[in-house]
Amino acid sequence: MSRLEKIKLLRGSRLTCQEVRVLLADLGYELVRQRGSHEQWVKDGRTFTLAAHGKDATHYILDALRKLSEVP
C-alpha cells in the first residue's frame, strides 16, 4: 500500500508529524521555512502549513492531507 493510499484510508487513525513530513515530501512538497513548530511546505504555488505541536498530527492536519491527496 502506498503512502497516498494510506492517507485515503485514514479514519480516526493517527500519524506522527514525522510521517506527515515524509508524506508531504512524497507528494512533491518542499520545506521552505520553519518558525518554531510551524513548517511551511510549498508545491506549485500551494502552501501547506504543518503545525508540529507534539508527536502526533492533529485531526485537522489529517483532513488537510486527505484534501491534498484528492487534488491533481
CHARMM-style PDB file with segment names, atoms N, HN, CA, C and O in Angstrom:
ATOM      1  N   MET     1       0.838  -1.169   0.000  1.00  0.00      PROA
ATOM      2  CA  MET     1       0.000   0.000   0.000  1.00  0.00      PROA
ATOM      3  C   MET     1       0.888   1.240   0.000  1.00  0.00      PROA
ATOM      4  O   MET     1       1.808   1.354   0.810  1.00  0.00      PROA
ATOM      5  N   SER     2       0.609   2.158  -0.905  1.00  0.00      PROA
ATOM      6  HN  SER     2      -0.138   2.065  -1.564  1.00  0.00      PROA
ATOM      7  CA  SER     2       1.414   3.375  -0.976  1.00  0.00      PROA
ATOM      8  C   SER     2       1.029   4.326   0.150  1.00  0.00      PROA
ATOM      9  O   SER     2      -0.016   4.172   0.782  1.00  0.00      PROA
ATOM     10  N   ARG     3       1.877   5.294   0.385  1.00  0.00      PROA
ATOM     11  HN  ARG     3       2.726   5.419  -0.129  1.00  0.00      PROA
ATOM     12  CA  ARG     3       1.582   6.278   1.425  1.00  0.00      PROA
ATOM     13  C   ARG     3       0.343   7.087   1.074  1.00  0.00      PROA
ATOM     14  O   ARG     3      -0.436   7.454   1.954  1.00  0.00      PROA
ATOM     15  N   LEU     4       0.162   7.365  -0.215  1.00  0.00      PROA
ATOM     16  HN  LEU     4       0.794   7.067  -0.930  1.00  0.00      PROA
ATOM     17  CA  LEU     4      -1.011   8.113  -0.655  1.00  0.00      PROA
ATOM     18  C   LEU     4      -2.286   7.333  -0.372  1.00  0.00      PROA
ATOM     19  O   LEU     4      -3.289   7.913   0.044  1.00  0.00      PROA
ATOM     20  N   GLU     5      -2.256   6.029  -0.595  1.00  0.00      PROA
ATOM     21  HN  GLU     5      -1.441   5.558  -0.933  1.00  0.00      PROA
ATOM     22  CA  GLU     5      -3.416   5.193  -0.282  1.00  0.00      PROA
ATOM     23  C   GLU     5      -3.664   5.178   1.217  1.00  0.00      PROA
ATOM     24  O   GLU     5      -4.812   5.128   1.657  1.00  0.00      PROA
ATOM     25  N   LYS     6      -2.595   5.222   2.003  1.00  0.00      PROA
ATOM     26  HN  LYS     6      -1.662   5.262   1.645  1.00  0.00      PROA
ATOM     27  CA  LYS     6      -2.737   5.225   3.451  1.00  0.00      PROA
ATOM     28  C   LYS     6      -3.492   6.478   3.905  1.00  0.00      PROA
ATOM     29  O   LYS     6      -4.325   6.406   4.807  1.00  0.00      PROA
ATOM     30  N   ILE     7      -3.205   7.615   3.287  1.00  0.00      PROA
ATOM     31  HN  ILE     7      -2.527   7.674   2.554  1.00  0.00      PROA
ATOM     32  CA  ILE     7      -3.906   8.852   3.623  1.00  0.00      PROA
ATOM     33  C   ILE     7      -5.398   8.695   3.351  1.00  0.00      PROA
ATOM     34  O   ILE     7      -6.234   9.091   4.163  1.00  0.00      PROA
ATOM     35  N   LYS     8      -5.718   8.120   2.213  1.00  0.00      PROA
ATOM     36  HN  LYS     8      -5.039   7.798   1.553  1.00  0.00      PROA
ATOM     37  CA  LYS     8      -7.118   7.982   1.827  1.00  0.00      PROA
ATOM     38  C   LYS     8      -7.883   7.065   2.764  1.00  0.00      PROA
ATOM     39  O   LYS     8      -9.096   7.210   2.913  1.00  0.00      PROA
ATOM     40  N   LEU     9      -7.196   6.124   3.398  1.00  0.00      PROA
ATOM     41  HN  LEU     9      -6.210   6.007   3.278  1.00  0.00      PROA
ATOM     42  CA  LEU     9      -7.854   5.167   4.273  1.00  0.00      PROA
ATOM     43  C   LEU     9      -7.964   5.629   5.726  1.00  0.00      PROA
ATOM     44  O   LEU     9      -8.633   4.987   6.535  1.00  0.00      PROA
ATOM     45  N   LEU    10      -7.315   6.728   6.050  1.00  0.00      PROA
ATOM     46  HN  LEU    10      -6.771   7.249   5.393  1.00  0.00      PROA
ATOM     47  CA  LEU    10      -7.303   7.179   7.438  1.00  0.00      PROA
ATOM     48  C   LEU    10      -8.703   7.544   7.913  1.00  0.00      PROA
ATOM     49  O   LEU    10      -9.370   8.392   7.320  1.00  0.00      PROA
ATOM     50  N   ARG    11      -9.125   6.919   8.948  1.00  0.00      PROA
ATOM     51  HN  ARG    11      -8.583   6.230   9.429  1.00  0.00      PROA
ATOM     52  CA  ARG    11     -10.406   7.216   9.589  1.00  0.00      PROA
ATOM     53  C   ARG    11     -10.192   7.051  11.092  1.00  0.00      PROA
ATOM     54  O   ARG    11     -10.276   5.938  11.611  1.00  0.00      PROA
ATOM     55  N   GLY    12      -9.923   8.129  11.777  1.00  0.00      PROA
ATOM     56  HN  GLY    12      -9.855   9.033  11.355  1.00  0.00      PROA
ATOM     57  CA  GLY    12      -9.691   8.051  13.206  1.00  0.00      PROA
ATOM     58  C   GLY    12      -8.310   7.538  13.578  1.00  0.00      PROA
ATOM     59  O   GLY    12      -8.020   7.337  14.757  1.00  0.00      PROA
ATOM     60  N   SER    13      -7.460   7.325  12.588  1.00  0.00      PROA
ATOM     61  HN  SER    13      -7.695   7.489  11.630  1.00  0.00      PROA
ATOM     62  CA  SER    13      -6.099   6.863  12.862  1.00  0.00      PROA
ATOM     63  C   SER    13      -5.202   8.048  13.202  1.00  0.00      PROA
ATOM     64  O   SER    13      -5.591   9.205  13.048  1.00  0.00      PROA
ATOM     65  N   ARG    14      -4.045   7.750  13.649  1.00  0.00      PROA
ATOM     66  HN  ARG    14      -3.729   6.810  13.774  1.00  0.00      PROA
ATOM     67  CA  ARG    14      -3.067   8.784  13.986  1.00  0.00      PROA
ATOM     68  C   ARG    14      -1.814   8.607  13.137  1.00  0.00      PROA
ATOM     69  O   ARG    14      -1.396   7.491  12.829  1.00  0.00      PROA
ATOM     70  N   LEU    15      -1.238   9.733  12.774  1.00  0.00      PROA
ATOM     71  HN  LEU    15      -1.578  10.640  13.025  1.00  0.00      PROA
ATOM     72  CA  LEU    15       0.067   9.763  12.137  1.00  0.00      PROA
ATOM     73  C   LEU    15       0.960  10.649  12.980  1.00  0.00      PROA
ATOM     74  O   LEU    15       0.499  11.618  13.582  1.00  0.00      PROA
ATOM     75  N   THR    16       2.228  10.317  13.021  1.00  0.00      PROA
ATOM     76  HN  THR    16       2.603   9.529  12.532  1.00  0.00      PROA
ATOM     77  CA  THR    16       3.162  11.204  13.703  1.00  0.00      PROA
ATOM     78  C   THR    16       3.505  12.354  12.763  1.00  0.00      PROA
ATOM     79  O   THR    16       3.294  12.265  11.553  1.00  0.00      PROA
ATOM     80  N   CYS    17       4.030  13.418  13.324  1.00  0.00      PROA
ATOM     81  HN  CYS    17       4.201  13.491  14.306  1.00  0.00      PROA
ATOM     82  CA  CYS    17       4.431  14.553  12.494  1.00  0.00      PROA
ATOM     83  C   CYS    17       5.542  14.149  11.530  1.00  0.00      PROA
ATOM     84  O   CYS    17       5.612  14.658  10.411  1.00  0.00      PROA
ATOM     85  N   GLN    18       6.395  13.250  11.954  1.00  0.00      PROA
ATOM     86  HN  GLN    18       6.338  12.836  12.863  1.00  0.00      PROA
ATOM     87  CA  GLN    18       7.460  12.773  11.063  1.00  0.00      PROA
ATOM     88  C   GLN    18       6.869  12.044   9.859  1.00  0.00      PROA
ATOM     89  O   GLN    18       7.352  12.213   8.739  1.00  0.00      PROA
ATOM     90  N   GLU    19       5.833  11.238  10.074  1.00  0.00      PROA
ATOM     91  HN  GLU    19       5.441  11.101  10.983  1.00  0.00      PROA
ATOM     92  CA  GLU    19       5.174  10.546   8.960  1.00  0.00      PROA
ATOM     93  C   GLU    19       4.513  11.547   8.020  1.00  0.00      PROA
ATOM     94  O   GLU    19       4.503  11.344   6.806  1.00  0.00      PROA
ATOM     95  N   VAL    20       3.965  12.616   8.568  1.00  0.00      PROA
ATOM     96  HN  VAL    20       3.973  12.781   9.554  1.00  0.00      PROA
ATOM     97  CA  VAL    20       3.358  13.663   7.736  1.00  0.00      PROA
ATOM     98  C   VAL    20       4.434  14.318   6.877  1.00  0.00      PROA
ATOM     99  O   VAL    20       4.205  14.590   5.698  1.00  0.00      PROA
ATOM    100  N   ARG    21       5.598  14.572   7.452  1.00  0.00      PROA
ATOM    101  HN  ARG    21       5.785  14.351   8.409  1.00  0.00      PROA
ATOM    102  CA  ARG    21       6.697  15.167   6.679  1.00  0.00      PROA
ATOM    103  C   ARG    21       7.091  14.266   5.506  1.00  0.00      PROA
ATOM    104  O   ARG    21       7.320  14.749   4.397  1.00  0.00      PROA
ATOM    105  N   VAL    22       7.170  12.963   5.753  1.00  0.00      PROA
ATOM    106  HN  VAL    22       6.984  12.570   6.654  1.00  0.00      PROA
ATOM    107  CA  VAL    22       7.526  12.011   4.696  1.00  0.00      PROA
ATOM    108  C   VAL    22       6.455  12.011   3.603  1.00  0.00      PROA
ATOM    109  O   VAL    22       6.776  11.978   2.415  1.00  0.00      PROA
ATOM    110  N   LEU    23       5.184  12.049   4.007  1.00  0.00      PROA
ATOM    111  HN  LEU    23       4.923  12.076   4.972  1.00  0.00      PROA
ATOM    112  CA  LEU    23       4.090  12.072   3.033  1.00  0.00      PROA
ATOM    113  C   LEU    23       4.130  13.333   2.185  1.00  0.00      PROA
ATOM    114  O   LEU    23       3.937  13.273   0.971  1.00  0.00      PROA
ATOM    115  N   LEU    24       4.381  14.472   2.818  1.00  0.00      PROA
ATOM    116  HN  LEU    24       4.538  14.520   3.804  1.00  0.00      PROA
ATOM    117  CA  LEU    24       4.459  15.726   2.059  1.00  0.00      PROA
ATOM    118  C   LEU    24       5.595  15.677   1.043  1.00  0.00      PROA
ATOM    119  O   LEU    24       5.429  16.110  -0.098  1.00  0.00      PROA
ATOM    120  N   ALA    25       6.732  15.160   1.448  1.00  0.00      PROA
ATOM    121  HN  ALA    25       6.867  14.809   2.374  1.00  0.00      PROA
ATOM    122  CA  ALA    25       7.863  15.032   0.526  1.00  0.00      PROA
ATOM    123  C   ALA    25       7.507  14.086  -0.619  1.00  0.00      PROA
ATOM    124  O   ALA    25       7.857  14.349  -1.770  1.00  0.00      PROA
ATOM    125  N   ASP    26       6.816  12.991  -0.315  1.00  0.00      PROA
ATOM    126  HN  ASP    26       6.531  12.777   0.619  1.00  0.00      PROA
ATOM    127  CA  ASP    26       6.393  12.046  -1.363  1.00  0.00      PROA
ATOM    128  C   ASP    26       5.412  12.680  -2.335  1.00  0.00      PROA
ATOM    129  O   ASP    26       5.391  12.331  -3.515  1.00  0.00      PROA
ATOM    130  N   LEU    27       4.599  13.612  -1.845  1.00  0.00      PROA
ATOM    131  HN  LEU    27       4.616  13.896  -0.886  1.00  0.00      PROA
ATOM    132  CA  LEU    27       3.638  14.301  -2.700  1.00  0.00      PROA
ATOM    133  C   LEU    27       4.292  15.422  -3.510  1.00  0.00      PROA
ATOM    134  O   LEU    27       3.629  16.068  -4.322  1.00  0.00      PROA
ATOM    135  N   GLY    28       5.590  15.656  -3.292  1.00  0.00      PROA
ATOM    136  HN  GLY    28       6.129  15.131  -2.633  1.00  0.00      PROA
ATOM    137  CA  GLY    28       6.315  16.654  -4.066  1.00  0.00      PROA
ATOM    138  C   GLY    28       6.441  17.999  -3.392  1.00  0.00      PROA
ATOM    139  O   GLY    28       6.915  18.952  -4.009  1.00  0.00      PROA
ATOM    140  N   TYR    29       6.030  18.102  -2.146  1.00  0.00      PROA
ATOM    141  HN  TYR    29       5.644  17.327  -1.645  1.00  0.00      PROA
ATOM    142  CA  TYR    29       6.149  19.363  -1.417  1.00  0.00      PROA
ATOM    143  C   TYR    29       7.569  19.525  -0.891  1.00  0.00      PROA
ATOM    144  O   TYR    29       8.260  18.549  -0.597  1.00  0.00      PROA
ATOM    145  N   GLU    30       7.987  20.790  -0.780  1.00  0.00      PROA
ATOM    146  HN  GLU    30       7.426  21.583  -1.018  1.00  0.00      PROA
ATOM    147  CA  GLU    30       9.334  21.104  -0.312  1.00  0.00      PROA
ATOM    148  C   GLU    30       9.240  22.032   0.896  1.00  0.00      PROA
ATOM    149  O   GLU    30       8.503  23.018   0.874  1.00  0.00      PROA
ATOM    150  N   LEU    31       9.984  21.711   1.940  1.00  0.00      PROA
ATOM    151  HN  LEU    31      10.582  20.910   1.958  1.00  0.00      PROA
ATOM    152  CA  LEU    31      10.019  22.558   3.125  1.00  0.00      PROA
ATOM    153  C   LEU    31      10.769  23.838   2.783  1.00  0.00      PROA
ATOM    154  O   LEU    31      11.950  23.794   2.438  1.00  0.00      PROA
ATOM    155  N   VAL    32      10.088  24.978   2.878  1.00  0.00      PROA
ATOM    156  HN  VAL    32       9.129  25.014   3.158  1.00  0.00      PROA
ATOM    157  CA  VAL    32      10.725  26.240   2.511  1.00  0.00      PROA
ATOM    158  C   VAL    32      11.069  27.111   3.704  1.00  0.00      PROA
ATOM    159  O   VAL    32      11.989  27.926   3.636  1.00  0.00      PROA
ATOM    160  N   ARG    33      10.327  26.945   4.812  1.00  0.00      PROA
ATOM    161  HN  ARG    33       9.580  26.283   4.868  1.00  0.00      PROA
ATOM    162  CA  ARG    33      10.681  27.714   6.000  1.00  0.00      PROA
ATOM    163  C   ARG    33      10.056  27.095   7.232  1.00  0.00      PROA
ATOM    164  O   ARG    33       9.080  26.348   7.158  1.00  0.00      PROA
ATOM    165  N   GLN    34      10.646  27.427   8.363  1.00  0.00      PROA
ATOM    166  HN  GLN    34      11.439  28.034   8.423  1.00  0.00      PROA
ATOM    167  CA  GLN    34      10.135  26.952   9.646  1.00  0.00      PROA
ATOM    168  C   GLN    34      10.315  28.062  10.664  1.00  0.00      PROA
ATOM    169  O   GLN    34      11.366  28.698  10.745  1.00  0.00      PROA
ATOM    170  N   ARG    35       9.278  28.274  11.426  1.00  0.00      PROA
ATOM    171  HN  ARG    35       8.424  27.757  11.361  1.00  0.00      PROA
ATOM    172  CA  ARG    35       9.364  29.242  12.524  1.00  0.00      PROA
ATOM    173  C   ARG    35       8.752  28.583  13.746  1.00  0.00      PROA
ATOM    174  O   ARG    35       7.537  28.407  13.832  1.00  0.00      PROA
ATOM    175  N   GLY    36       9.596  28.228  14.672  1.00  0.00      PROA
ATOM    176  HN  GLY    36      10.583  28.371  14.602  1.00  0.00      PROA
ATOM    177  CA  GLY    36       9.131  27.494  15.840  1.00  0.00      PROA
ATOM    178  C   GLY    36       8.658  26.107  15.422  1.00  0.00      PROA
ATOM    179  O   GLY    36       9.392  25.352  14.785  1.00  0.00      PROA
ATOM    180  N   SER    37       7.422  25.785  15.790  1.00  0.00      PROA
ATOM    181  HN  SER    37       6.825  26.399  16.307  1.00  0.00      PROA
ATOM    182  CA  SER    37       6.894  24.463  15.462  1.00  0.00      PROA
ATOM    183  C   SER    37       6.091  24.467  14.170  1.00  0.00      PROA
ATOM    184  O   SER    37       5.542  23.432  13.794  1.00  0.00      PROA
ATOM    185  N   HSD    38       6.008  25.596  13.480  1.00  0.00      PROA
ATOM    186  HN  HSD    38       6.454  26.437  13.785  1.00  0.00      PROA
ATOM    187  CA  HSD    38       5.240  25.685  12.236  1.00  0.00      PROA
ATOM    188  C   HSD    38       6.177  25.582  11.028  1.00  0.00      PROA
ATOM    189  O   HSD    38       7.138  26.340  10.897  1.00  0.00      PROA
ATOM    190  N   GLU    39       5.873  24.637  10.163  1.00  0.00      PROA
ATOM    191  HN  GLU    39       5.093  24.021  10.269  1.00  0.00      PROA
ATOM    192  CA  GLU    39       6.668  24.421   8.952  1.00  0.00      PROA
ATOM    193  C   GLU    39       5.806  24.748   7.738  1.00  0.00      PROA
ATOM    194  O   GLU    39       4.636  24.370   7.682  1.00  0.00      PROA
ATOM    195  N   GLN    40       6.383  25.447   6.770  1.00  0.00      PROA
ATOM    196  HN  GLN    40       7.333  25.754   6.815  1.00  0.00      PROA
ATOM    197  CA  GLN    40       5.653  25.744   5.553  1.00  0.00      PROA
ATOM    198  C   GLN    40       6.242  24.949   4.404  1.00  0.00      PROA
ATOM    199  O   GLN    40       7.432  25.039   4.105  1.00  0.00      PROA
ATOM    200  N   TRP    41       5.374  24.164   3.764  1.00  0.00      PROA
ATOM    201  HN  TRP    41       4.407  24.091   4.007  1.00  0.00      PROA
ATOM    202  CA  TRP    41       5.729  23.313   2.640  1.00  0.00      PROA
ATOM    203  C   TRP    41       5.048  23.876   1.394  1.00  0.00      PROA
ATOM    204  O   TRP    41       3.884  24.271   1.454  1.00  0.00      PROA
ATOM    205  N   VAL    42       5.764  23.917   0.260  1.00  0.00      PROA
ATOM    206  HN  VAL    42       6.710  23.595   0.211  1.00  0.00      PROA
ATOM    207  CA  VAL    42       5.224  24.521  -0.954  1.00  0.00      PROA
ATOM    208  C   VAL    42       5.396  23.582  -2.136  1.00  0.00      PROA
ATOM    209  O   VAL    42       6.409  22.897  -2.281  1.00  0.00      PROA
ATOM    210  N   LYS    43       4.355  23.575  -2.985  1.00  0.00      PROA
ATOM    211  HN  LYS    43       3.532  24.131  -2.867  1.00  0.00      PROA
ATOM    212  CA  LYS    43       4.406  22.845  -4.250  1.00  0.00      PROA
ATOM    213  C   LYS    43       3.517  23.582  -5.245  1.00  0.00      PROA
ATOM    214  O   LYS    43       2.332  23.790  -4.986  1.00  0.00      PROA
ATOM    215  N   ASP    44       4.077  23.971  -6.363  1.00  0.00      PROA
ATOM    216  HN  ASP    44       5.040  23.802  -6.574  1.00  0.00      PROA
ATOM    217  CA  ASP    44       3.329  24.634  -7.429  1.00  0.00      PROA
ATOM    218  C   ASP    44       2.509  25.820  -6.918  1.00  0.00      PROA
ATOM    219  O   ASP    44       1.367  26.009  -7.335  1.00  0.00      PROA
ATOM    220  N   GLY    45       3.081  26.610  -6.027  1.00  0.00      PROA
ATOM    221  HN  GLY    45       4.009  26.457  -5.688  1.00  0.00      PROA
ATOM    222  CA  GLY    45       2.392  27.786  -5.510  1.00  0.00      PROA
ATOM    223  C   GLY    45       1.396  27.504  -4.401  1.00  0.00      PROA
ATOM    224  O   GLY    45       0.838  28.440  -3.826  1.00  0.00      PROA
ATOM    225  N   ARG    46       1.158  26.241  -4.085  1.00  0.00      PROA
ATOM    226  HN  ARG    46       1.611  25.481  -4.552  1.00  0.00      PROA
ATOM    227  CA  ARG    46       0.259  25.887  -2.980  1.00  0.00      PROA
ATOM    228  C   ARG    46       1.087  25.703  -1.720  1.00  0.00      PROA
ATOM    229  O   ARG    46       2.148  25.079  -1.746  1.00  0.00      PROA
ATOM    230  N   THR    47       0.596  26.249  -0.621  1.00  0.00      PROA
ATOM    231  HN  THR    47      -0.266  26.755  -0.600  1.00  0.00      PROA
ATOM    232  CA  THR    47       1.311  26.183   0.651  1.00  0.00      PROA
ATOM    233  C   THR    47       0.549  25.305   1.632  1.00  0.00      PROA
ATOM    234  O   THR    47      -0.675  25.384   1.736  1.00  0.00      PROA
ATOM    235  N   PHE    48       1.284  24.474   2.345  1.00  0.00      PROA
ATOM    236  HN  PHE    48       2.279  24.410   2.260  1.00  0.00      PROA
ATOM    237  CA  PHE    48       0.731  23.638   3.398  1.00  0.00      PROA
ATOM    238  C   PHE    48       1.508  23.943   4.658  1.00  0.00      PROA
ATOM    239  O   PHE    48       2.734  23.837   4.672  1.00  0.00      PROA
ATOM    240  N   THR    49       0.812  24.321   5.717  1.00  0.00      PROA
ATOM    241  HN  THR    49      -0.185  24.407   5.705  1.00  0.00      PROA
ATOM    242  CA  THR    49       1.462  24.609   6.985  1.00  0.00      PROA
ATOM    243  C   THR    49       1.257  23.445   7.938  1.00  0.00      PROA
ATOM    244  O   THR    49       0.127  23.067   8.247  1.00  0.00      PROA
ATOM    245  N   LEU    50       2.346  22.894   8.391  1.00  0.00      PROA
ATOM    246  HN  LEU    50       3.264  23.202   8.140  1.00  0.00      PROA
ATOM    247  CA  LEU    50       2.322  21.804   9.359  1.00  0.00      PROA
ATOM    248  C   LEU    50       2.659  22.388  10.723  1.00  0.00      PROA
ATOM    249  O   LEU    50       3.766  22.874  10.956  1.00  0.00      PROA
ATOM    250  N   ALA    51       1.674  22.328  11.621  1.00  0.00      PROA
ATOM    251  HN  ALA    51       0.775  21.933  11.432  1.00  0.00      PROA
ATOM    252  CA  ALA    51       1.890  22.777  12.999  1.00  0.00      PROA
ATOM    253  C   ALA    51       2.245  21.549  13.828  1.00  0.00      PROA
ATOM    254  O   ALA    51       1.368  20.793  14.247  1.00  0.00      PROA
ATOM    255  N   ALA    52       3.521  21.365  14.055  1.00  0.00      PROA
ATOM    256  HN  ALA    52       4.233  21.980  13.714  1.00  0.00      PROA
ATOM    257  CA  ALA    52       4.014  20.162  14.737  1.00  0.00      PROA
ATOM    258  C   ALA    52       4.119  20.426  16.235  1.00  0.00      PROA
ATOM    259  O   ALA    52       5.213  20.613  16.768  1.00  0.00      PROA
ATOM    260  N   HSD    53       2.953  20.439  16.917  1.00  0.00      PROA
ATOM    261  HN  HSD    53       2.064  20.287  16.485  1.00  0.00      PROA
ATOM    262  CA  HSD    53       2.901  20.688  18.358  1.00  0.00      PROA
ATOM    263  C   HSD    53       2.859  19.368  19.105  1.00  0.00      PROA
ATOM    264  O   HSD    53       1.844  19.047  19.722  1.00  0.00      PROA
ATOM    265  N   GLY    54       3.899  18.623  19.067  1.00  0.00      PROA
ATOM    266  HN  GLY    54       4.724  18.884  18.566  1.00  0.00      PROA
ATOM    267  CA  GLY    54       3.928  17.338  19.744  1.00  0.00      PROA
ATOM    268  C   GLY    54       4.226  16.221  18.762  1.00  0.00      PROA
ATOM    269  O   GLY    54       4.609  16.470  17.619  1.00  0.00      PROA
ATOM    270  N   LYS    55       4.048  14.995  19.213  1.00  0.00      PROA
ATOM    271  HN  LYS    55       3.737  14.793  20.142  1.00  0.00      PROA
ATOM    272  CA  LYS    55       4.414  13.851  18.393  1.00  0.00      PROA
ATOM    273  C   LYS    55       3.375  13.538  17.321  1.00  0.00      PROA
ATOM    274  O   LYS    55       3.735  13.311  16.166  1.00  0.00      PROA
ATOM    275  N   ASP    56       2.092  13.522  17.681  1.00  0.00      PROA
ATOM    276  HN  ASP    56       1.800  13.706  18.620  1.00  0.00      PROA
ATOM    277  CA  ASP    56       1.044  13.143  16.735  1.00  0.00      PROA
ATOM    278  C   ASP    56       0.476  14.352  16.010  1.00  0.00      PROA
ATOM    279  O   ASP    56       0.357  15.437  16.580  1.00  0.00      PROA
ATOM    280  N   ALA    57       0.129  14.150  14.747  1.00  0.00      PROA
ATOM    281  HN  ALA    57       0.225  13.268  14.284  1.00  0.00      PROA
ATOM    282  CA  ALA    57      -0.521  15.191  13.961  1.00  0.00      PROA
ATOM    283  C   ALA    57      -1.980  15.287  14.393  1.00  0.00      PROA
ATOM    284  O   ALA    57      -2.600  14.282  14.739  1.00  0.00      PROA
ATOM    285  N   THR    58      -2.514  16.485  14.372  1.00  0.00      PROA
ATOM    286  HN  THR    58      -2.010  17.301  14.091  1.00  0.00      PROA
ATOM    287  CA  THR    58      -3.898  16.695  14.797  1.00  0.00      PROA
ATOM    288  C   THR    58      -4.867  16.290  13.691  1.00  0.00      PROA
ATOM    289  O   THR    58      -4.471  16.076  12.546  1.00  0.00      PROA
ATOM    290  N   HSD    59      -6.136  16.191  14.055  1.00  0.00      PROA
ATOM    291  HN  HSD    59      -6.457  16.366  14.985  1.00  0.00      PROA
ATOM    292  CA  HSD    59      -7.157  15.749  13.100  1.00  0.00      PROA
ATOM    293  C   HSD    59      -7.280  16.695  11.914  1.00  0.00      PROA
ATOM    294  O   HSD    59      -7.531  16.239  10.798  1.00  0.00      PROA
ATOM    295  N   TYR    60      -7.111  18.008  12.121  1.00  0.00      PROA
ATOM    296  HN  TYR    60      -6.907  18.378  13.027  1.00  0.00      PROA
ATOM    297  CA  TYR    60      -7.241  18.925  11.000  1.00  0.00      PROA
ATOM    298  C   TYR    60      -6.066  18.830  10.034  1.00  0.00      PROA
ATOM    299  O   TYR    60      -6.223  19.135   8.852  1.00  0.00      PROA
ATOM    300  N   ILE    61      -4.913  18.422  10.499  1.00  0.00      PROA
ATOM    301  HN  ILE    61      -4.786  18.174  11.460  1.00  0.00      PROA
ATOM    302  CA  ILE    61      -3.779  18.182   9.602  1.00  0.00      PROA
ATOM    303  C   ILE    61      -4.085  16.965   8.724  1.00  0.00      PROA
ATOM    304  O   ILE    61      -3.814  16.977   7.523  1.00  0.00      PROA
ATOM    305  N   LEU    62      -4.653  15.915   9.329  1.00  0.00      PROA
ATOM    306  HN  LEU    62      -4.873  15.905  10.305  1.00  0.00      PROA
ATOM    307  CA  LEU    62      -5.004  14.717   8.566  1.00  0.00      PROA
ATOM    308  C   LEU    62      -6.097  15.015   7.547  1.00  0.00      PROA
ATOM    309  O   LEU    62      -6.064  14.494   6.432  1.00  0.00      PROA
ATOM    310  N   ASP    63      -7.071  15.856   7.924  1.00  0.00      PROA
ATOM    311  HN  ASP    63      -7.097  16.280   8.829  1.00  0.00      PROA
ATOM    312  CA  ASP    63      -8.115  16.252   6.975  1.00  0.00      PROA
ATOM    313  C   ASP    63      -7.513  17.018   5.802  1.00  0.00      PROA
ATOM    314  O   ASP    63      -7.898  16.802   4.653  1.00  0.00      PROA
ATOM    315  N   ALA    64      -6.574  17.906   6.089  1.00  0.00      PROA
ATOM    316  HN  ALA    64      -6.261  18.082   7.022  1.00  0.00      PROA
ATOM    317  CA  ALA    64      -5.919  18.682   5.023  1.00  0.00      PROA
ATOM    318  C   ALA    64      -5.101  17.763   4.105  1.00  0.00      PROA
ATOM    319  O   ALA    64      -5.048  17.980   2.894  1.00  0.00      PROA
ATOM    320  N   LEU    65      -4.466  16.742   4.683  1.00  0.00      PROA
ATOM    321  HN  LEU    65      -4.509  16.566   5.666  1.00  0.00      PROA
ATOM    322  CA  LEU    65      -3.714  15.780   3.861  1.00  0.00      PROA
ATOM    323  C   LEU    65      -4.642  15.009   2.936  1.00  0.00      PROA
ATOM    324  O   LEU    65      -4.304  14.768   1.777  1.00  0.00      PROA
ATOM    325  N   ARG    66      -5.809  14.619   3.438  1.00  0.00      PROA
ATOM    326  HN  ARG    66      -6.084  14.814   4.379  1.00  0.00      PROA
ATOM    327  CA  ARG    66      -6.772  13.930   2.591  1.00  0.00      PROA
ATOM    328  C   ARG    66      -7.189  14.803   1.423  1.00  0.00      PROA
ATOM    329  O   ARG    66      -7.311  14.319   0.297  1.00  0.00      PROA
ATOM    330  N   LYS    67      -7.408  16.072   1.676  1.00  0.00      PROA
ATOM    331  HN  LYS    67      -7.310  16.466   2.590  1.00  0.00      PROA
ATOM    332  CA  LYS    67      -7.785  17.003   0.604  1.00  0.00      PROA
ATOM    333  C   LYS    67      -6.654  17.157  -0.399  1.00  0.00      PROA
ATOM    334  O   LYS    67      -6.898  17.232  -1.603  1.00  0.00      PROA
ATOM    335  N   LEU    68      -5.410  17.205   0.092  1.00  0.00      PROA
ATOM    336  HN  LEU    68      -5.213  17.144   1.070  1.00  0.00      PROA
ATOM    337  CA  LEU    68      -4.257  17.309  -0.816  1.00  0.00      PROA
ATOM    338  C   LEU    68      -4.167  16.101  -1.728  1.00  0.00      PROA
ATOM    339  O   LEU    68      -3.806  16.227  -2.898  1.00  0.00      PROA
ATOM    340  N   SER    69      -4.491  14.937  -1.200  1.00  0.00      PROA
ATOM    341  HN  SER    69      -4.785  14.835  -0.249  1.00  0.00      PROA
ATOM    342  CA  SER    69      -4.372  13.723  -1.999  1.00  0.00      PROA
ATOM    343  C   SER    69      -5.424  13.661  -3.096  1.00  0.00      PROA
ATOM    344  O   SER    69      -5.275  12.902  -4.054  1.00  0.00      PROA
ATOM    345  N   GLU    70      -6.497  14.459  -2.967  1.00  0.00      PROA
ATOM    346  HN  GLU    70      -6.618  15.075  -2.189  1.00  0.00      PROA
ATOM    347  CA  GLU    70      -7.557  14.486  -3.974  1.00  0.00      PROA
ATOM    348  C   GLU    70      -7.260  15.489  -5.073  1.00  0.00      PROA
ATOM    349  O   GLU    70      -7.818  15.384  -6.165  1.00  0.00      PROA
ATOM    350  N   VAL    71      -6.390  16.464  -4.812  1.00  0.00      PROA
ATOM    351  HN  VAL    71      -5.937  16.549  -3.925  1.00  0.00      PROA
ATOM    352  CA  VAL    71      -6.055  17.491  -5.792  1.00  0.00      PROA
ATOM    353  C   VAL    71      -5.104  16.896  -6.824  1.00  0.00      PROA
ATOM    354  O   VAL    71      -4.106  16.279  -6.453  1.00  0.00      PROA
ATOM    355  N   PRO    72      -5.396  17.072  -8.120  1.00  0.00      PROA
ATOM    356  CA  PRO    72      -4.498  16.505  -9.154  1.00  0.00      PROA
ATOM    357  C   PRO    72      -3.146  17.196  -9.196  1.00  0.00      PROA
ATOM    358  OT1 PRO    72      -2.292  16.834 -10.005  1.00  0.00      PROA
TER     359      PRO     72
END
